[in-house]
Structure formats: C-alpha cells, structure tokens
C-alpha cells in the first residue's frame, strides 16, 4: 500500500464548511462558526421583529421559529452539518477521532466542547488525518 500524499492545491471554502475530511486550524474554525452564526442571525432577527411581545416572553417557543419559514428546517440541517464538519476537522487536527463530534449533540456540553476545541492548539506535525493544519491527504492511487 502506498503512502498517502498531501492533497494538491489550497483548501476551499466548500471544503472548510461541508467536508469532514482533513484538518483545520483554529482561525478558519472560528471564521467558519462566525459565518454560520451570522447566517443564522438573519432569519432569527427577522423572526424576532415579527413577534408581538404584548403577551409576554413566556409564550415564545423554538417551534415558532422553525415554523416561521418553510426554509428554516433546511437551514438548521445545513448549519448542523457545517458544525459537524468543522468540529470533526478540528478534532482531527488534534489527532483525535472524529467520532468525538457526537458531543455536539449534548446540551450545554456542546457549547463548552466547541469553545475548548477552538482554544486548544493543533498538532504541529503530520498525523493520520493530514500533513499539516488546513490540509487533507490525497487518496492513494490518485494523481
């Protein structure tokens, strides 16, 4: 079996946001989350502006947000996928398995987990997930 080679060319934004394969350093990790949170802020802001607060804030529910627009469930799914892709690549930059990314589904732990991953530096040397941060291995046999 041949040794894997670094993938040629620079990583793209699509790779950063949608592909869970490879490694990502702290800066693109935080920039990816900032982009996702900003995009989620737009429909949330629109929804908040349409609410009548005369009945009190106790009557607000997340279900109302999801039902406010037919595209919100699709957006929530896409945001969850991007979050998983970023977390998996960040874990792999630390030399850990991407299976630990299931921790993002646990309430409260997910926020702490995302913050901790963004603060802990990655490995400086190549590991089995990529030759260096912000990279991925090329499949053996590909040219």
VOLOMAR-627757 format. One line per 8 residues: number of its first residue (from 1); for each residue x, y, z of C-alpha. Coordinates in nm, 4 decimals, padded with zeros to 6 digits. Layout:
! VOLOMAR-627757
NUM = X,Y,Z; ...
//
This chain:
! VOLOMAR-627757
1 = 00.0000,00.0000,00.0000; 00.1418,00.3389,-00.0960; 00.1938,00.6246,00.1470; -00.0773,00.8971,00.1299; 00.0312,01.2280,-00.0208; -00.0845,01.5789,00.0699; -00.3812,01.6927,-00.1378; -00.2664,01.9385,-00.4059
9 = -00.3997,02.2902,-00.4139; -00.5344,02.5213,-00.1470; -00.8376,02.4225,00.0592; -01.1623,02.5863,-00.0489; -01.4484,02.7400,00.1464; -01.6707,02.4493,00.0391; -01.4150,02.2047,00.1811; -01.3994,02.4036,00.5048
17 = -01.7752,02.4172,00.5572; -01.9057,02.0905,00.4147; -01.6311,01.8257,00.4045; -01.5411,01.6492,00.7321; -01.2167,01.5053,00.5920; -00.8865,01.6687,00.6831; -00.7534,01.9095,00.9421; -00.8396,02.2699,01.0213
25 = -00.6577,02.5168,01.2459; -00.8184,02.7498,01.4980; -00.8561,03.0585,01.2793; -01.0613,02.9010,00.9962; -01.2551,02.7058,01.2609; -01.3676,03.0282,01.4310; -01.4257,03.2057,01.0986; -01.6453,02.9155,00.9830
33 = -01.8510,02.9326,01.3017; -01.8765,03.3123,01.2759; -02.0127,03.2802,00.9226; -02.2645,03.0152,01.0243; -02.3833,03.2096,01.3282; -02.4149,03.5289,01.1224; -02.6217,03.3464,00.8606; -02.8456,03.2025,01.1339
41 = -02.8805,03.5500,01.2833; -03.0570,03.6819,00.9749; -03.3726,03.4641,00.9936; -03.3674,03.4846,01.3739; -03.3621,03.8653,01.3565; -03.6463,03.8679,01.1041; -03.8486,03.6341,01.3267; -03.7882,03.8454,01.6409
49 = -03.9063,04.1591,01.4593; -04.2386,03.9926,01.3706; -04.3221,03.8882,01.7280; -04.5821,04.0696,01.9327; -04.4373,04.0851,02.2850; -04.7634,04.2074,02.4422; -04.8420,03.8509,02.5577; -04.5094,03.8208,02.7370
57 = -04.1858,03.6442,02.6550; -04.3006,03.3204,02.8228; -04.5117,03.2329,02.5201; -04.2153,03.2180,02.2804; -04.1030,02.8755,02.1667; -03.8337,02.7471,01.9336; -04.1061,02.5646,01.7435; -04.2491,02.9047,01.6459
65 = -03.9107,02.9996,01.4982; -03.8916,02.6763,01.2987; -04.2485,02.7205,01.1723; -04.1968,03.0883,01.0813; -04.0455,02.9995,00.7431; -04.0505,02.6794,00.5402; -03.6756,02.7042,00.4741; -03.5744,02.7192,00.8423
73 = -03.5665,02.3381,00.8930; -03.3405,02.3028,00.5865; -03.1182,02.5840,00.7145; -03.0978,02.4191,01.0581; -02.9933,02.0898,00.8973; -02.7266,02.2650,00.6868; -02.5951,02.4522,00.9912; -02.5723,02.1278,01.1881
81 = -02.3795,01.9645,00.9028; -02.1359,02.2561,00.8852; -02.0906,02.2464,01.2618; -02.0139,01.8745,01.2495; -01.7696,01.9161,00.9595; -01.5808,02.1914,01.1434; -01.5712,02.0001,01.4722; -01.4573,01.6765,01.3066
89 = -01.1740,01.8519,01.1219; -01.0716,02.0342,01.4398; -01.0656,01.7064,01.6333; -00.8548,01.5517,01.3602; -00.6139,01.8457,01.3817; -00.5633,01.7454,01.7437; -00.5021,01.3845,01.6346; -00.8327,01.2647,01.7812
97 = -01.1045,01.0639,01.6131; -01.3958,01.2488,01.4570; -01.6381,01.0247,01.6454; -01.5986,01.2540,01.9446; -01.8031,01.5050,01.7460; -02.1192,01.3394,01.8794; -02.0617,01.5543,02.1879; -02.2060,01.8499,01.9944
105 = -02.5486,01.6899,02.0339; -02.5378,01.7075,02.4155; -02.6900,02.0249,02.5611; -02.4536,02.2577,02.7481; -02.1589,02.0255,02.6792; -02.1767,02.1231,02.3112; -02.1010,02.4896,02.3777; -01.8116,02.4075,02.6104
113 = -01.6811,02.1490,02.3629; -01.6894,02.3922,02.0673; -01.5128,02.6637,02.2687; -01.2486,02.4235,02.4021; -01.1746,02.2925,02.0512; -01.1285,02.6477,01.9300; -00.8831,02.7349,02.2066; -00.6600,02.4253,02.2154
121 = -00.3799,02.4354,01.9549; -00.3496,02.1577,01.6988; -00.0573,01.9251,01.6380; 00.2423,02.0794,01.4610; 00.3445,01.7559,01.2940; 00.1654,01.5429,01.0355; -00.0850,01.2951,01.1699; -00.3046,01.0312,01.0092
129 = -00.5654,01.2942,00.9124; -00.3426,01.5313,00.7180; 00.0119,01.6557,00.6688; -00.0466,01.9894,00.8456; -00.3282,02.2173,00.9625; -00.5787,02.3218,00.6947; -00.4976,02.0217,00.4782; -00.6091,01.6733,00.3889
137 = -00.4473,01.3629,00.2495; -00.4941,01.2653,-00.1110; -00.6271,00.9145,-00.1611; -00.3540,00.6696,-00.2601; -00.3565,00.5993,-00.6334; -00.4969,00.9425,-00.7238; -00.2825,01.1724,-00.9344
//
